[in-house]
């Protein structure tokens, strides 16, 4: 059975209105923000903390190298940097969440390897780039 264009639009509007994504009068104009966009990245849960606690110093250095390798002299979203770094060792660090990679990015900023702009506690709303120190770092 085919769904009419009106019905599909109504269903989309109804679904969107449940999440506060449409403006007054029931018109779909712009999807400006979602609940997740209004908050910092979530903290690590108990399983995440156990996985992170099992990491060695060599593991942390490998993750940091992957983060620096996925960074650039140009600005990149922290979420992208974290995602690319996570793919560097897909089997080795399988249980380590993206939020941890984002935390490591903050450490690299504090150490002077990366420069940041935006809110580093919201990886989708922050960007980093390599500093001269980071550019000279062996990836």
C-alpha positions as CSV (number, residue, x, y, z in Angstrom):
1,X,0.0,0.0,0.0
2,X,1.4,3.4,-1.0
3,X,1.5,6.1,1.6
4,X,0.3,9.5,0.3
5,X,2.7,12.4,0.4
6,X,0.4,14.2,2.9
7,X,0.3,11.2,5.2
8,X,4.1,10.9,5.1
9,X,4.5,14.6,5.8
10,X,2.0,14.3,8.7
11,X,3.9,11.3,10.1
12,X,7.2,13.1,9.9
13,X,5.8,16.2,11.5
14,X,4.1,14.2,14.3
15,X,7.4,12.3,15.0
16,X,9.4,15.5,14.9
17,X,7.0,17.3,17.2
18,X,7.4,14.6,19.8
19,X,11.1,15.5,20.0
20,X,10.6,19.3,19.9
21,X,12.1,19.7,16.4
22,X,9.4,21.7,14.7
23,X,8.4,25.3,15.1
24,X,4.9,26.7,16.0
25,X,1.9,26.0,13.8
26,X,3.0,22.5,13.0
27,X,5.1,23.6,10.0
28,X,8.3,21.8,9.2
29,X,10.8,24.6,8.6
30,X,14.2,23.8,10.1
31,X,15.6,21.2,12.3
32,X,17.6,23.3,14.6
33,X,18.7,21.2,17.5
34,X,18.0,18.0,19.3
35,X,18.2,17.2,23.0
36,X,21.6,15.6,22.6
37,X,22.9,18.8,21.1
38,X,22.2,20.8,24.2
39,X,24.4,18.8,26.6
40,X,28.0,17.9,27.0
41,X,29.2,14.5,25.9
42,X,28.1,11.8,28.4
43,X,30.4,10.6,31.0
44,X,32.0,7.1,30.8
45,X,29.7,4.4,32.3
46,X,30.9,1.6,34.5
47,X,31.7,-0.8,31.5
48,X,33.6,2.0,29.8
49,X,35.6,2.8,32.9
50,X,36.6,-0.9,33.3
51,X,37.7,-1.0,29.6
52,X,39.7,2.2,30.0
53,X,41.3,1.1,33.3
54,X,42.7,-2.0,31.4
55,X,44.6,0.2,29.0
56,X,48.4,0.3,29.5
57,X,50.7,3.4,28.9
58,X,51.6,1.9,25.6
59,X,47.9,1.7,24.7
60,X,47.4,5.3,25.6
61,X,50.4,6.3,23.5
62,X,49.0,4.3,20.5
63,X,45.6,6.0,20.9
64,X,47.3,9.4,21.1
65,X,49.4,8.7,18.0
66,X,46.2,7.7,16.2
67,X,44.5,10.9,17.3
68,X,47.4,13.0,16.1
69,X,47.6,11.1,12.8
70,X,43.9,11.8,12.2
71,X,44.4,15.5,13.0
72,X,45.6,18.0,10.5
73,X,47.1,21.5,10.2
74,X,43.5,22.5,9.2
75,X,40.6,22.6,11.6
76,X,38.7,19.3,12.0
77,X,35.8,18.3,14.2
78,X,36.8,16.4,17.3
79,X,34.1,13.8,16.5
80,X,35.8,13.2,13.1
81,X,39.3,13.0,14.6
82,X,38.0,10.5,17.3
83,X,36.2,8.4,14.7
84,X,39.2,8.1,12.4
85,X,41.5,7.3,15.3
86,X,39.1,4.6,16.5
87,X,39.4,3.0,13.1
88,X,43.2,2.9,13.4
89,X,43.0,-0.1,15.8
90,X,39.5,-1.6,15.2
91,X,40.1,-4.9,16.9
92,X,42.5,-3.9,19.6
93,X,40.5,-1.2,21.3
94,X,37.0,-2.4,20.5
95,X,35.4,-1.6,23.9
96,X,36.8,1.9,24.2
97,X,34.1,4.5,23.5
98,X,34.4,7.7,21.4
99,X,34.0,9.8,24.5
100,X,37.3,8.5,25.8
101,X,39.0,9.5,22.6
102,X,37.5,12.9,23.0
103,X,39.0,13.1,26.5
104,X,42.4,12.2,25.1
105,X,42.0,15.0,22.6
106,X,41.6,17.4,25.5
107,X,44.8,16.0,27.0
108,X,46.6,16.5,23.7
109,X,45.3,20.1,23.7
110,X,46.6,20.6,27.3
111,X,49.9,19.2,26.3
112,X,50.3,21.6,23.4
113,X,50.0,19.1,20.5
114,X,46.6,20.3,19.4
115,X,44.9,23.7,19.3
116,X,41.2,23.8,19.9
117,X,38.2,26.0,19.4
118,X,34.7,25.4,20.5
119,X,33.5,23.4,23.5
120,X,35.8,20.4,23.9
121,X,33.2,18.7,26.1
122,X,31.0,18.5,23.1
123,X,32.9,16.7,20.4
124,X,30.4,17.6,17.7
125,X,30.8,21.3,18.5
126,X,34.5,21.6,18.7
127,X,37.4,21.5,16.4
128,X,41.2,20.9,16.7
129,X,44.2,21.3,14.5
130,X,47.9,20.4,15.0
131,X,50.2,22.9,16.5
132,X,53.9,23.1,15.4
133,X,54.6,20.7,18.3
134,X,52.0,18.3,17.1
135,X,53.2,18.6,13.5
136,X,56.6,17.5,14.6
137,X,55.3,14.5,16.6
138,X,56.0,11.1,15.3
139,X,52.6,9.5,14.4
